[in-house]
Amino acid sequence: MTIELYWGSGSPYSWRVQLALELKRLSYESHLLQFSKQEHKSPQMLRMNPRGRVPVLKDGDFVVFESLACLYYLDRKYPEPPIFGRTPEEAGTIMRVICEYQVYAEAQLMEIVSAAFLGHMDARIEDVTRATHLVAGEARTIEGRLSKSEWLVGEHVSAADMVVFPGIMLLLRAMEKREMGELRSRFLPMETTYPAISRWISRMESLPGFDRTYPPHWRDGSPRG
């Protein structure tokens, strides 16, 4: 059976699944969809995912979407190396860290990113400022974890790292936009503001196959792509 991944460049949710596929050294057929052409909402895609979103993972006749579900499926079907831990305690902690990120940081992070890239900063500055403060608070929590361990949970890279990393990378890219003004000082330069996260980013970038997961349209010579 052939594993197929339908994904979009710059989608943090797609990036999670790419990282897992590469870490597990799985061969897969890559289908890069163009958001500008609405390819993710084509009849073929809607048959696999009626919500018209990516990523979509197809393994033989089985189709799964929603990034966390894709990660969980891959770990059950191809368990080595595990990304949800080797013990119930590790699995519970990994899921807790993922849930914390989703509940307390993700929506606010995406609000910042949306304003930065869609050009609505002036109209949304109060909301973006509030979101920046909240995300900075969660970043301090992550910084604390990574100051004690190389990975978010335990001694090995896990699904928690794969979920959080793309969001942070997208946030850093947004912070480089001129429109972010003084708000960027909450995160940049990362090496001095959040040194443990900065070192973790370097470790993530050193993972097997990482270069194949990097968003193609980010390769423009800037510090973060």
Residue pairs with C-beta under 8 A, 6 or more apart in sequence:
1 59
1 60
2 27
2 28
2 29
2 60
3 21
3 26
3 27
3 28
3 29
3 57
3 58
3 59
4 28
4 29
4 31
4 57
4 58
4 59
5 14
5 17
5 18
5 21
5 28
5 29
5 30
5 31
5 55
5 56
5 57
5 58
6 31
6 33
6 40
6 45
6 48
6 54
6 55
6 56
6 57
6 58
7 14
7 17
7 18
7 30
7 31
7 32
7 33
7 54
7 55
8 14
8 32
8 33
8 34
8 35
8 40
8 54
8 55
9 32
9 215
9 216
9 217
9 218
10 170
10 215
10 217
10 218
11 54
11 55
12 166
12 167
12 169
12 170
13 53
13 54
13 55
13 67
13 166
14 54
14 55
14 67
15 165
15 166
15 169
15 213
15 215
16 55
16 67
16 68
16 70
16 71
16 159
16 162
16 163
16 166
17 55
17 57
17 67
17 70
17 71
17 74
18 212
18 213
19 162
19 165
19 166
19 204
19 207
19 210
19 213
20 70
20 71
20 74
20 75
20 83
20 159
20 162
21 28
21 74
21 209
22 207
22 208
22 209
22 210
22 212
22 213
23 81
23 83
23 157
23 162
23 207
23 208
23 209
24 74
24 78
24 80
24 81
24 83
25 208
25 209
26 74
26 78
32 216
33 39
33 40
33 45
33 54
39 45
40 52
40 53
40 54
41 52
45 52
45 56
46 52
48 56
48 58
48 63
48 65
49 56
49 63
49 65
51 65
53 65
54 65
55 65
55 67
55 70
56 63
56 64
56 65
57 63
57 64
57 65
57 70
57 73
57 74
59 73
59 77
62 73
64 70
64 73
67 163
68 98
68 159
68 163
71 83
71 84
71 159
71 162
71 163
72 84
72 159
74 83
75 82
75 83
75 84
75 159
81 156
82 158
83 94
83 157
83 158
83 159
83 162
84 90
84 91
84 94
84 95
84 158
84 159
85 91
85 93
85 94
85 153
85 154
85 158
90 153
90 154
90 158
93 153
93 154
94 152
94 153
94 154
94 158
94 159
94 160
97 145
97 152
97 153
97 160
97 164
98 159
98 160
98 163
98 164
100 138
100 141
101 138
101 160
101 163
101 164
101 167
102 163
104 134
104 138
105 134
105 135
105 138
105 139
105 167
106 167
108 130
108 131
108 132
108 134
108 135
109 131
109 135
109 167
109 170
109 171
110 167
111 124
111 127
111 128
111 131
112 128
112 131
112 132
112 135
112 171
112 174
113 170
113 171
113 174
114 120
115 121
115 124
115 127
115 128
115 179
116 174
116 175
116 177
116 179
116 180
117 174
117 177
119 179
121 128
121 179
121 180
128 183
129 183
132 183
132 186
133 186
135 171
136 186
136 187
139 168
139 187
139 194
139 197
140 194
142 152
142 164
142 194
142 197
143 194
143 195
143 196
143 197
144 196
145 152
146 152
146 196
146 197
146 199
146 200
147 196
149 155
150 200
150 203
151 157
151 158
151 160
151 161
151 200
151 203
152 158
152 160
152 161
152 164
152 200
153 160
153 161
157 203
157 204
157 207
161 200
161 204
165 201
165 204
168 197
168 201
169 201
169 224
171 187
172 187
172 188
172 190
172 224
173 218
173 224
173 225
174 180
175 183
175 184
175 187
175 188
176 184
176 188
176 222
176 223
176 224
185 193
186 193
187 193
187 194
190 197
190 198
190 201
191 198
204 210
214 225
215 225
218 224
218 225
219 225
